[in-house]
Each structure stands twice: as C-alpha cells, then as structure tokens.
C-alpha cells in the first residue's frame, strides 16, 4: 500500500499519476491541495491579466474558475463514513 501511494503521489511528470486518478474519481475524494494550489499559482503567473487593447484575458479567468470550481464541488460530496466524535472533540 505504501508503495502504491508513493507512486500515486510522485512528483514525476508534474504529478501525472495523481492527476489521472483524481480526474477518474467520482464522489467523495480528498485532494492534495498543494498540487492544486501550485496549478492556480502557475496559471496566474503564466497567463497575462490583459490582452492587446487592454482587454481582460477571459481565457485565464475561465481556467481559474474551472480549477477553483472543481475544488469547491468537493464540499457537496458526503464522505462514505461517519465522523469519530471522540476524535473530533480531541482535535478541537
């Protein structure tokens, strides 16, 4: 199991294994926020805010919205298990 998780979360080829498996998953899933935040930062830095003639770069905004929307959609998914109340009280 450790070997499989290590391969899944390998940074090789820009986390391609993780991205593939994450996109194939449906329902409840736990994202690796570092990978998604890196994508948002890279996208924000790589594309200009404005195009020629001072027009807003709508393509950039659509990509940012798509990435953020995917992360926010996770909040609507119910986990397939119940929370451990004792652990929640311990952590809070």
C-alpha positions in Angstrom: 0.0 0.0 0.0 2.8 2.4 0.9 4.5 1.7 -2.5 1.3 2.3 -4.4 0.7 5.6 -2.5 4.3 6.7 -3.1 3.9 6.1 -6.8 0.5 7.8 -6.9 1.8 11.0 -5.2 5.2 11.1 -7.0 6.0 14.5 -8.4 7.3 12.8 -11.6 5.9 14.3 -14.7 4.1 17.1 -12.8 2.1 14.6 -10.6 0.6 12.9 -13.7 -0.4 9.7 -11.8 -2.2 11.7 -9.2 -3.9 13.9 -11.8 -5.1 10.9 -13.8 -6.5 9.1 -10.8 -8.1 12.3 -9.3 -9.9 13.0 -12.6 -11.2 9.5 -12.9 -12.6 9.5 -9.3 -16.2 10.4 -8.7 -18.0 11.3 -5.5 -16.1 11.9 -2.3 -12.3 12.4 -2.7 -9.5 14.1 -0.8 -7.5 16.5 -3.0 -3.8 17.1 -2.5 -4.2 20.9 -2.0 -0.5 21.6 -2.7 -0.8 20.3 -6.3 -4.0 22.3 -6.9 -2.6 25.5 -5.4 0.6 25.1 -7.5 -1.7 24.9 -10.6 -3.5 28.0 -9.6 -0.3 29.9 -9.0 1.3 28.7 -12.2 -1.8 29.6 -14.2 -2.0 33.0 -12.6 1.7 33.7 -13.4 1.8 32.2 -16.9 -1.1 34.0 -18.4 -1.4 37.7 -18.7 -4.3 39.5 -17.0 -4.9 41.6 -20.1 -4.6 41.0 -23.8 -3.9 43.6 -26.5 -6.0 46.7 -26.5 -6.4 46.4 -22.7 -9.0 43.6 -23.0 -9.4 41.3 -20.0 -8.0 37.8 -20.6 -11.2 35.8 -20.3 -9.4 32.5 -21.0 -7.3 33.0 -17.9 -10.4 33.7 -15.8 -12.2 30.7 -17.2 -9.2 28.4 -16.3 -9.0 29.9 -12.8 -12.8 29.5 -12.3 -12.7 25.9 -13.6 -9.9 24.9 -11.1 -11.5 26.6 -8.2 -14.9 25.3 -9.0 -13.6 21.7 -9.1 -12.2 22.2 -5.6 -15.4 23.8 -4.3 -17.5 20.9 -5.7 -15.8 18.6 -3.1 -17.8 20.3 -0.3 -21.0 18.9 -1.8 -19.9 15.3 -1.6 -20.7 13.4 1.6 -18.0 11.1 2.9 -18.9 7.4 2.9 -18.3 7.1 6.7 -19.3 8.7 9.9 -17.0 11.1 11.9 -15.5 9.8 15.0 -16.9 12.1 17.7 -14.2 11.4 20.2 -11.5 12.2 17.7 -13.3 15.4 16.7 -13.5 16.6 20.3 -9.8 15.7 20.8 -8.8 17.8 17.8 -11.0 20.8 18.6 
